[in-house]
Amino acid sequence: MRRFPPELKGFLSSYDPAIVRSLRSTRALVLRAAPQANELIYDAYNAVSVAYSFSGRLREAFCHVAAYESHVNLGFNRGSELPDPDGLLQGSGARIRHVRIRSDTDLRTPALLALVDSAAAQGRSLVDSLPEKPAAIVQATSGKKRRQR
């Protein structure tokens, strides 16, 4: 398993340990399905998030994990295009859908595993080749308004 980026650990330092554990478990699920994916790490106003992309560009990200103050979401950047026979996906936007992760048990459901596998395949289809050495890339965020720490 890939090591946990120290920058991400720092961004999460003010979060409840249960939220950090949930993000770590969700991250591990994504990396099992897509070990070659780059991680784009953001410390934004309302969440710490990690987007997964085989190119390293956000526009080609296939999913993301976001830690909020009280929960973790597993988001699918092109979720409106994914098959979801069990109706797990939430959201009504043009593209992005998400699943709220309530416990590690959620991460073992066959329907969620299928969604992650489908999203990873979707992401691979957006690039010509996979990275030889995937990276954790900390992305700059802007704005004076910041969440409480």
ChimeraX attribute file (.defattr): number of C-alpha atoms within 10 A of each C-alpha:
attribute: neighborCount
match mode: 1-to-1
recipient: residues
	/A:1	7
	/A:2	11
	/A:3	6
	/A:4	12
	/A:5	14
	/A:6	10
	/A:7	15
	/A:8	17
	/A:9	12
	/A:10	10
	/A:11	17
	/A:12	21
	/A:13	12
	/A:14	12
	/A:15	15
	/A:16	13
	/A:17	11
	/A:18	13
	/A:19	20
	/A:20	19
	/A:21	14
	/A:22	21
	/A:23	26
	/A:24	15
	/A:25	16
	/A:26	23
	/A:27	20
	/A:28	17
	/A:29	18
	/A:30	22
	/A:31	19
	/A:32	14
	/A:33	17
	/A:34	20
	/A:35	16
	/A:36	19
	/A:37	27
	/A:38	24
	/A:39	26
	/A:40	20
	/A:41	24
	/A:42	20
	/A:43	23
	/A:44	18
	/A:45	15
	/A:46	14
	/A:47	19
	/A:48	20
	/A:49	25
	/A:50	27
	/A:51	28
	/A:52	30
	/A:53	28
	/A:54	27
	/A:55	21
	/A:56	19
	/A:57	13
	/A:58	17
	/A:59	11
	/A:60	20
	/A:61	27
	/A:62	26
	/A:63	25
	/A:64	23
	/A:65	27
	/A:66	25
	/A:67	22
	/A:68	19
	/A:69	15
	/A:70	10
	/A:71	18
	/A:72	25
	/A:73	20
	/A:74	26
	/A:75	25
	/A:76	28
	/A:77	24
	/A:78	19
	/A:79	24
	/A:80	18
	/A:81	15
	/A:82	18
	/A:83	14
	/A:84	15
	/A:85	9
	/A:86	9
	/A:87	9
	/A:88	13
	/A:89	22
	/A:90	15
	/A:91	13
	/A:92	10
	/A:93	9
	/A:94	10
	/A:95	13
	/A:96	18
	/A:97	22
	/A:98	22
	/A:99	18
	/A:100	16
	/A:101	19
	/A:102	14
	/A:103	16
	/A:104	13
	/A:105	8
	/A:106	15
	/A:107	20
	/A:108	11
	/A:109	10
	/A:110	11
	/A:111	17
	/A:112	19
	/A:113	16
	/A:114	15
	/A:115	19
	/A:116	25
	/A:117	17
	/A:118	20
	/A:119	26
	/A:120	24
	/A:121	14
	/A:122	20
	/A:123	22
	/A:124	21
	/A:125	12
	/A:126	15
	/A:127	13
	/A:128	9
	/A:129	10
	/A:130	14
	/A:131	15
	/A:132	8
	/A:133	9
	/A:134	17
	/A:135	16
	/A:136	21
	/A:137	16
	/A:138	15
	/A:139	14
	/A:140	9
	/A:141	11
	/A:142	10
	/A:143	7
	/A:144	7
	/A:145	9
	/A:146	12
	/A:147	11
	/A:148	8
	/A:149	8
